[in-house]
Amino acid sequence: MLPKGFSILLLFLVFVQFSLFFGLVLGVVVKDKDVWSSSLEKNVDGTRNLEVRFNGSAKHWTDALPIGNGRLGAMIWGGVANDTINLNEDTLWTGTPGNYTDPDAPTTLSEVRKLVNHGQYAEATALAENLSGSPSAVYQLLGDIKLEFNDTHTAYDEETYERVLDLDTATVKVQYSAKEVRYTREYFASNPDDVIVIKISANKPSCLNFTIYFDSKLHHHSFVNDKNQIVLDGGCLGERIPPKDNPKAPSPPKNITNGNPKGIQYSAVLDLQISEGAGEVQVVDGRKLRVEGCDWAVILLTAASSFDGPFTEPVDSKKNPMLESSRTMDSAKRYSYSDLYARHVDDYQALFHRVSLQLSHSSSGSMKSDLTSTESKDEVITTAERVKSFRSYEDPSLVELLFQYGRYLLIACSRPGTQASNLQGIWNKDVQPAWDGAPHLNINLQMNYWPSLSCNLKECQEPLFDYISSLAVNGQKTAKVNYGARGWVVHQVSDIWAKTSPDRGQAVWAQWQMGGAWLCTHLYEHYTYTLDKDFLRNKAYPLMEGCASFLLDWLTEGPRGILETNPSTSPEHMFTAPVGKPASVSYSSTMDMQIIREVFSSIVSAAEELGKSDDDLIARARKTQPLLSLTRIAKDGSIMEWAEEFEDPEVHHRHLSHLFGLFPGHTINVETTPDLCEAAQKTLYKRGEEGPGWSTTWKALLWSRLHKSEHAYRMVKHIFDLVDPDRESDFEGGLYANLFTAHPPFQIDANFGFSAAVAEMLVQSTVKDLYLLPALPRDKWPNGCVKGLKARGGITVSVCWTGGNLDEFGLWTYGANIVKRVHYRGITATTNISAGMVYTFNQQLKCMKTCTLL
């Protein structure tokens, strides 16, 4: 018989698990931001809006407002007499499955290695260009919905116009008045029903008159069917247009004009519904719909492609995009507009509402909003104006907005079952977007997913893991043929076809074999946050095994008597060789070795968790770890970027590759490597503060890991620079009017990097340790609350502070019990966190109260 106390505890744990399960089944899920509350919140202004606001229609694409359901995306321009809705579908790419191997590579590789071993780095750099491959495929657009209104709208009252993206509901609303009629348009992209929805209405009957049709820059054909629907179909190029810097690349297929392109086929269906008993619909030119005299109209858009995975030729695909689009439309039409909207909002808020952030720089201790009052229309300011004023006013509510905007964008462009977020997320207006819109694996793709764990959006990372699985298949062939190695490898640039070979062009970017290895660190990070052992066993570990196998074979014993990577580059950064010539290829760059250390450490830890510590692969990894060269400090006190102290012709280079071990890695930290942290600090000083948006947010994260709040905040502030699209080349980083981040041009990675940086300033963790407010800028955000952030070890964290000092914090876990060491300004306390319990602590890290999770 069990002891009475143990029986009660067992019954309680069963009750907690049952309650959690029962709540999930019924959809009654308590949002993480609402689990815990603090007495401080009585001063919080709960009415603050999370809105991206314009007082006019878009003049540039970066003025348009993005919506997305993970797979379908749209950009809302909000024109009055004429409106454009740019459309994207995440599987529309040029190309077909490729052969990512080069049987001649081993011979060239051997020669490059000899040159490196003899210190002939410039010659090795030139020869290594022969190891380069073909360019990636190119991300494409779907097309546009065009709306044309009558002359009444031309005479609208400009002062009544507003265009707003509401992050709370993931909805864009456009409103304006003309001839005493108030017109409203609402736009959202529904994930549960896989449809883009538009509603156009007026506050007076029979006032709506407009024409609607499709257009596209791709090969396409559109027509009206007999169901008040417009159908768009067409295809992508089977071969990309040659890059501008590579005129020798193959030309596009000649049959692109015959209506049967060889690439991915696509189809979209636009359905139009109008108010009953008011208005009529006419067909114009066989491809347009003309609406006259209705009260309201609802427009639904579905789209699909023939893409059937990265290993299926488009001509062999059995998928019928027209049939899929039509079926999805039939399903969506079962619901009324209000039902579609409710289903969309419920689905979206289940993710978005997990985290809240409220910041204030009020000296009174009040958490009332610092934002200009929005009680009257005359006092509303646009988001662009707020960005302009940030340098002088430093409104913390704008930090909140950009933090949540990054979370919004991740939900909008990466959901389970979709493609991984690319260089522009999901949004693109060009047939030839900047850098092909392709995922770049030497920082950009990884940064896209930095906020997924800490910012409580772990489901949004699933597309990345699916993508890694595809890369591993092609990467195994590349590793075997190109390098004679086991396991799998990926280089710097990829695409929807899971390209794994080196990119075209110079070795400084193309010759980098660590892309797959960096991606693999996300796998174990996911486990450290979730403690999901099934994920570790079934998904992560097999991929980590293949990655580690390649790295073990890739390492060679060089003439210096240590294990080396050769050839090796530091992403996109040249050095000056001892003979005075520019070069990029040497051996064992610091980033190479830091990534390899991270992978080996992760797989050894994973093996321990899974009972695989005796495996031969783990034994090899353990044996190799002490033979890897350590991160070294240069004569000037900074971290060495290369294995030798080469002259750096560009000390302010945008990449911070040699600080990988500080963030996102874990081999440099304030607790165990103070000397390297000091060197990392000098490295950041040396690099300077200027750089593209993604570089700026990476610097914010690095300073945060060093617990240097002032410097982290300087990088946060640096991002608030309003970019003029007409002269964007004059800018380094910054924000466009719609809060997209600029390289420039637009790259979405800094949006995600910003959210991750703010989270890191407030909460940092290891599996056993939790650091509260480690890089809080106390004078800029003296009062605040963040609720629902995630920490490693399966912990959820909420923290409130006043006057720059910790006030209260709450911890809880849904999974296994865990022991956590909590750190705050030199104070450390160890606490036991039991599943299903919420713990509240004071500023002395003492537990004040507990309660059940449900």
Secondary structure, 3 states (H helix, E strand, C coil): CCCHHHHHHHHHHHHHHHHHHHHHHHCCCCCHHHHCCCHHHHHECCCCCCEEEECCCCCCHHHCEEEECCCEEEEECCCCCEEEEEEEECCCECCCCCCCCCCCHHHHHHHHHHHHHCCCHHHHHHHHHHHCCCCCCCECCCEEEEEEECHHHHHCEEEEEEEEEECCCCEEEEEEEECCEEEEEEEEEECCCCEEEEEEEECCCCCEEEEEEEECCCEEEEEECCCCEEEEEEECCCCCCCCCCCCCCCCCCHHHHHCCCCCCEEEEEEEEEECCCCCEEEEECCCEEEEEEECEEEEEEEEEECCCCCCCCHHHCCCCHHHHHHHHHHHHCCCCHHHHHHHHHHHHHHHHCCCEEEEECCCCCCECCCCCCCCCHHHCCCHHHHHHHHHHHCCHHHHHHHHHHHHHHHHHHCCCCCCCCECCECCCCCCCCHHHHCCECCCHHHHHCCHHHHCCCHHHHHHHHHHHHHHHHHHHHHHHHHHCCCCCCCCCECCCCCCCCCCCCCHHHHCCCCHHHHHHHHHHHHHHHHCCHHHHHHHHHHHHHHHHHHHHHHCEECCCCCEECCCECECCECEECCCCCEECCECCCHHHHHHHHHHHHHHHHHHHHHCCCCCHHHHHHHHHHHHECCCCECCCCCECCCCCCCECCCCCCCCCHHHCCCCCCCCCCCCCCHHHHHHHHHHHHHHCCCCCHHHHHHHHHHHHHCCCHHHHHHHHHHCCCECCHHHHHHCCCCECCCCCEECCCECCHHHHHHHHHHHHHHEEECCCEEEECCCCCCCCCCEEEEEEEEECCCEEEEEEEECCEEEEEEEEECCCCEEEEEEECCEEEEEEECCCEEEEEECCCCEEEEEECC
